[in-house]
Amino acid sequence: MNGKPKIGVYVCHCGTNIAGTVNVEEVVQFAQTLPDVVVARNYSYMCSDPGQALITDDIANMGLNRVVVASCSPRMHEPTFRKTLLSGGLNPYFLEMANIREQCSWVHDDPIAATEKAKRVVEAAVVKARRLEALDVKEVEVEPSCLIIGAGIAGIQAALDIADAGFKVYLVEKSPTVGGHMAQLDKTFPTLDCSACILTPKMVDVANHPNIELMTYSQVEEIGGYIGNFDIKVRKKSRFVDMDKCTGCGACAEECRMAGRIPNEFDEGIGMRGAIYLPFPQAVPAKYTIDKENCLFLSKGKCGESPKCKEACQAGAINFDLQDEVVEFKVGTIIVATGFDIFDARLKPEYGYGVYDNVLTALEFERMVNASGPTGGKVVMLERGKKKKKKEGEEAEAPRMPRSVTFIQCVGSRDKSVGNEYCSRVCCMYTAKLAHLVKDKVGHDCEVTIFYMDVRAFGKGFEEFYDRVRREGVKYIRGNPSEIYKKGDKLIVRAEDTLTATPLEHETDMVVLSVGLCPRSDNREIIDLLKLSQSSDLFYLEAHPKLRPVDTASDGIYLAGVCQGPKDIPDAVAQAKGAASAAMIPMASGKVKVEAQTSVVNEDTCRGCGFCVELCPFSAIELVEINRMGWPVKVARVNEALCKGCGACAAACLSGSIQQRSFKDLQLMPQIKALGVK
Amino acid sequence: MCAEEIGFVEKYDLLGCIQCGRCTGGCPVALRTDLRVRCFMYDTQNEERLEELSERPEIWDCTTCYTCAARCPKGLEPLEVLIGLRSLQIEEGRVQPTVRDALESIFKDGNPWGSPRAKRLDWTAGLEVEALEPEAEEATDVLLFVCCTDAYDPRVMKVAQALVKVLNAAGVDFGIIGEEESCCGSEVRRLGEEGLFEMCDEENVELLNSFNVNRIVTVSPHCYNTLKKEYHGLKHPVLHYTELVAELLEEGKLQLSKEMAKVITYHDPCFLGKQNDIYDEPRYIITRIPGVEFREFDRCRERSLCCEGGGGKMWVESESKAERLAEIRVEDAKELGAEIIAVACPFCLLTLEDATKVKGVEEEMRVADILELLAEAL
């Protein structure tokens, strides 16, 4: 756009957000005096339709070629006003935002000083607007396929939705089976429907769907590229079992010399497995896996005369020579659904978890009440670490059922001392559910007590369920216990009934710790692969807490489930459907706009030091060799599809050879000067 | 009134409290006295009630064991509120005569036991131990900070004497302060005498900084906690003797040759365990004594039960007639089959030994500081 700049300045009241502190009339009058400003106006909400119409009308009637909107942070409404310019026939990059809300009215109390500051900020924006250049918005093609990392309920749901819409899905799961934590649960609150009954059909569907390529016991190793064109490398770990031959009959597991000697992760360690195993009967795929750390043959090179599993396998599926397989493919979008870890109860030593056999985590207890769990669904007193006698004919003494079970809520949640300040959102209700199951399975005369500090029954049907459970005779005591010790064969829970200010020594047979949800301990792997950000609670950070809850700061990468923050099954499913829908937008349109405010290298002055290459968090810069007046020299070159316009390179470049479009030195320096910075 | 000027609400972040009850729930004295520290976290939010609350006798039941703070999910320190209330009483001069005498004795003679400064070194009689010169050119490795109780109490004195024997046996380059040594002020602060504590802080830091030493080693965990965490501007690193002795054993500088065929349990002092996370060193030392069979209390480490010796309780008798915690501890040790309860704190030594007498088991059950056992095993 040539010719003299004709600038329009629009000062927003933002209701009273800005106008309550800043005298907007005065700012407008001031703006009118600035060079090249053709018109200056104010309006209650510039982002509203009539507000935007002011701009388009002025472009049409007054021939504006630059627009300054003085309102909020560009984070939310820069895209809004760029569209306004576009619809008015201007290049959208002729917009400059002056932030007089977050950086002025919200942080200052003195109206006079705030108004003066607003004037400075507006003037600086005008100075920069005068120097803005038109930028081209480029588009790239989008590969119509999606990588989903994690096959818990969130990953499964997202995979099914995207696959049903006709796009290809690569579903990668670290463990040998899909299902995640939901597969470990018995009943689900507040409806008490059986978790397996509602989950297993979906597990089978992901395995059979023609559009889903399921990779279990696999890990994403490398991710390169950008939205629409991600290059993925996945390692499929060797199971030492031929997936095509294994029938899932289980003969191998029965014969394994290590059978019953390795704590089964799926049963939270209270059940045992062998070195060759299926995590649980409904596992998908229903194929056995050899855990090479514990397999005698693979770890020690010798398993009796010969490995018994191999002898037992009629299908000839066991092959100790099988190697990991690395596969590479391209996807257009990525959904992260890596889930959570439960809080490590050992970090609260006052509760004696790991010391007393019958202090359990809620997930251990969940496995115990589960019909497919290690006790066949019976709630019994545990004797941990005691080897079971395997003598034939000798009837083992039937384990005793507890006569009282006590739950402690908020273990590892709302607790600064362990660094988890957040509420885990599911514990109140799963505790109520487990308490109900105790009454159901052990009998109504089993005394059930729940120690709580607040009951947060906020979801649909939650309060009603809480009412029901109390009426079933579950005793709620308001007070968070402080410690557990032992007296004879009873556990003593020390607490205060805070409603009556009575200190208690509550006697019980079994204590269940309602542990919270934590970011996965291996979160770092995904962060390094995808450059994700974390919120202060260390869960993955969404792009906007309200309006972009499934997006990340990186285009084409979305979040689903608890990896973004604690949530229950309905919320995880809802977010998964949201992430699926968000991922399908670029895939359906087939192309996507990429950042226009990218960096550009002046190859005539670049010294090829490579400093920017090191700095770029998106690996968007490389050194290339060019011919400079007959001499081969190295210079930096920016891959504009990868560049996110963060500006790190431009700020660091020693020779000023990298400039970021819209933030060039010639644009920024006068702006800074106008702010009064010498 | 200093505490009131700042305001309880801000000073103790009372609005951060969610009234969960973990403080009272874990409070060792809540079961035997009327103390409900959670209620104080709520009631003191009303500044108009502070005077009335400070007159409640149960504020003197707190042993400052720190369990309430260790368990607080919001990082608050409920015990400090009780200390704040005690300060209001101290400022009004309304304290029990025993407390008044102890504080006066610290002010006058640098110790709470009413003994003259001139007698501070009586415990060293016949021992190879020298007082260090301030500003010496050559650095001494260890400056021993001897607790007032170790220096004056005829029973506890044996612990300090044992330490000197142990350090000499290990060839440690060490010395003591001498008659100039004064109370660390740990109990002063916990009794609520803020002004006197500030004096202890200033004078002791100046005195301690005047010595050319690599590190300071304390005998009592109470001195350790105060020197390490509550003093301002102390130059030297501070160790508890269990840390030093564990180091000497590990490096092979200390040899234990005599057999001690006894069942020993260990009582974690609150100021060493809960407040400073020193759990492993004392156990390491005890289990290095030849012939020892070590048994843990059920309530050990982070769940250890307070002996009620801290928080100024040496000078304040509780109104409660319920069984003392030290007596429960002795009973537990008996059930465990322990012949010796090992301790690493002068107050634990006194309270537990007293409890063995109340329980009539002083013949079969011995209470001894780890140092005494070590000296016997040399």
Interface residues (C-beta under 8 A of the other chain):
Chain A: P349 E350 G352 C410 R414 D415 K416 S417 M453 D454 R478 G479 N480 P481 S482 E483 I484 Y485 K486 R494 A495 E496 D497 T498 A501 P503 L504 E505
Chain B: I18 Q19 C20 G21 R22 C23 T24 G25 G26 C27 A30 L31 R36 R38 C39 T67 A70 R71 C72 P73 K74 G75 D298 R299 R301 E302 R303
